[in-house]
Amino acid sequence: MKAILESAAIAIEAIWGAKLRSFMTVLGNIVAVTSIIAVVSLIQGLNVTVRDAILSQAGADSFGIQQYPVTRSDEEFERVRGNPRLTMRDAQAIVEYSASAAAVMAEARSNGRVTYRDRSIDRVRITGVSAAYTRFSNYDAERGRLMSATEVDRAQPVAVVGWQIADRLFGAGVPAVDQTIKVEGVHFRIVGVSGKRGTVLGQSQDEFVVVPLGQFERIFGSRSSLSIAVRPRDLSLLPRTMDEAAMALRIARRLEPSQPDNFGLFTSDTFLDIYYSATTGIFAVLVGVVALSLLVGGIVIMNIMLMVVTERTQEIGLRRGLGAKRRDIVTQILTESTVLSVFGGLVGTGLGAAIATIISSFTPVPASVEPWSIALGVGITATVGLLFGLYPALRAARLDPIEALGRE
């Protein structure tokens, strides 16, 4: 350990003595690690944001049923284009046939205008829900209350609005609860305001209005397909509940055993898998570009260390003559190349974190600088220093002490 610390001190002294050459030597590493930290931080931030958004919308403890399954090509969609729309009868079939389902909710969505006196907001997400919606975690009321099951069943003109709807229509000084708004010209009394959810990639998650499904169909018509959410009695029963729901729909729709499902089942993992499969290729290309930069940086370090060995031939010969072993010379050169490489990694880490933070501050793209990504950047540069410093170190260790001392 003492020998390594001494070699590190010599390496730091050599770097400080040739600042410009040292900086130019590790410039490739700086660029590569800057790219690694910036890209990984942005990817990590994006992954966390998308995952949280999917879990908040789809729910980790439930699954959804829609008219169409996941399709990845026009040919696949053509095969399911004729799927019948989901209706309340489908939701009722699941209630009747699924013993492990704790709650079954039907919902429909559209965009509409919301107004209050002379203020209006266009393209607000309007969601119509059935009475069981209160048993799903993605609905809440920070102020006021949620609509009751009786109000929903009777299609009363009541609504729960998103935080930003209340803020934009009424401001901070006017309580939104018990105010009357218009949704596509129809009056609704606000009974609750949901908690603030923030934004996802610049898109607000707080501009929505939840109304009873009966009122929704009066405004937008009853011909649109519903989506159904099912929550099992226990999370461990999720696969069983999905099987029961699929069987209930097949029975209700009188499908033959040889006929495929004419509906799609989704969990939060389904959407996450779609997202990860869509972005994996992009991330792999970015990693490949960064790896190429590291390779170039490693080659530069190896060339510089070969030049250092040539310049310090007499010093190496003197050390060998005074009793230094070959492994001492190898340790010294490897330590110098590693310290040089890690120096570039540290500078690159700082720059990468700063760039990711700046991008996150001025764009909708989130960033998350994780400790493991910093350790990864420094660890990679240390590995590069070791690998590309090995050949110069071995070459220095093979020098004959007498010949080395005699060189000018």
Secondary structure, 3 states (H helix, E strand, C coil): CHHHHHHHHHHHHHHHHCHHHHHHHCHHHHHHHHHHHHHHHHHHHHHHHHHHHHHHHHCCCCEEEECCCCCCCHHHHHHHCCCCCCCHHHHHHHHHHCCCEEEEEEEEEEEEEEEECCEEEEEEEEEEECHHHHHCCCCCCCEECCCCHHHHHCCCCEEEECHHHHHHHHCCCCCCCCCEEEECCEEEEEEEECCCCCEECCEECCCEEEEEHHHHHHHHCCCCCCEEEEEECCHHHHHHHHHHHHHHHHHHCCCCCCCCCCCEEEEHHHHHHHHHHHHHHHHHHHHHHHHHHHHHHHHHHHHHHHHHHHHCHHHHHHHHHCCCCHHHHHHHHHHHHHHHHHHHHHHHHHHHHHHHHHHHHHCCCCCCCCHHHHHHHHHHHHHHHHHHHHHHHHHHHCCCHHHHHHCC
